[in-house]
Amino acid sequence: MIWIIIIGFMILGWMVQYRLKSKFKKYSQTPIRSNLSGAEIAQQMLQDHHIYDVHITCIPGKLTDHYHPGHKTINLSEAVYYGRNAAAAAVAAHETGHAVQHAQAYAPLQLRSAMVPIQNASAKILNVIFIIGILGAFVLHMFPQELLFIAIVGSYAVMTAFSFITLPVEFNASKRALAWIDQSGVVSSQEYDMSKNALKWAAMTYVVAALSSLAMLLYYLNMFFGRD
């Protein structure tokens, strides 16, 4: 049963990722009328929201863009940082949307940031348990089975909560981004539709991750309570 869940969500996740990369590649070939780069768009959006303590950096990789609240940095991949197209505009504005959330003390973002250490610890606990299980199942029998299930269920509960708290953070950042690029006039109506579609598929990756985590949590809860 568990392998069906894992494989099913792996396939679904791959499909969404493929669709996202396909859209990003397509919209990366559409220059925007303002001819602004992703970095310039992020800077302009920060200025329009009167935010002057956030830095914009260029990082390696593809679709590695993220906002770091601890460092107050908007980290854009090279394709987005230098890109002057609909895809770059969407991603740059989205990550800047997180900076705006931070500046305005958006509650879900604050909660998500507070949960990061707990989420990381939960992931490590699961990794240790599964690695031990792979190396030798007999080792697991050295621990009380109930204790192992509590650790697994507790870890998945934290990770599931983290995944679902992430959803409003991501959707809200996209909402802020789309509202700003529309009002600022950095894109045309056609380019706006492309940006909106690109962010929709980006958001879907978080939805799949949340549902996957929930499915695993329910599976282990079912095992814990000894139900068929």
C-alpha positions, 0 to 999 in steps of 0.5 A: 500500500505504501509503495502505491502511495509513494509511486503515485505521488512521485508520478504526479509530482514528476508530471507537475514538475514537467509541466512547470518546466515546459511552461517556464521554457515557453514563457522564457521566450516571450520578451516583456514590453518593459524590457526589464530584467527579473532583478530590475523588476524585483528592485522596482517592486521593493521600492514601490512597497518602500522596502530598502533593506532587502538585497537581490542576489543571483544564484546558480541552478534552474528554478532555485529562486527563493526568498530568505527571511533570515538574510533578507535576500531575494535569491534569483536563478541566473535565468530569472535574474537576467531574464527579460521575459514573462517567466522571469517577471513572474518568478521575480515578482513572486519572490519579491512578494515574499519580501513584502509579506515579511515586511508586513508581518504576514502571519502565515509566513511568520508561522512557517519561518518559526516551524522551519527548525522543527520541520528540519528536525522531523525530516532528519528523524524520518531519514534516520529511521528509514536508513536504519530500516534499509540497513537492517530491519532487525535493528528496528526491533531493538526499539519499542514498536509503539515508540517508532510509530509515535516518532514517525507519525509525529514527524509526518504530522509536523511535515504535513502541517508545514506543507499546508501552512506553506500553501497560503504563503505561496498563493498569497505571494503569487497574488501580490506579484500578479497584482503588482505587475498588472498595476505597474504596467511592466507586462502587457495583458498577454504577458500577464496571462503567461505570468499567471499561468506560470505561477499557477503551475509553480503553486501546484508543486506545493499542493502535490507536496502537501497532499503527499505528506498528508497521505503518508501521515494518514497511512501511518496513523492507520497503521498506528491504530491497527486499522485495515 
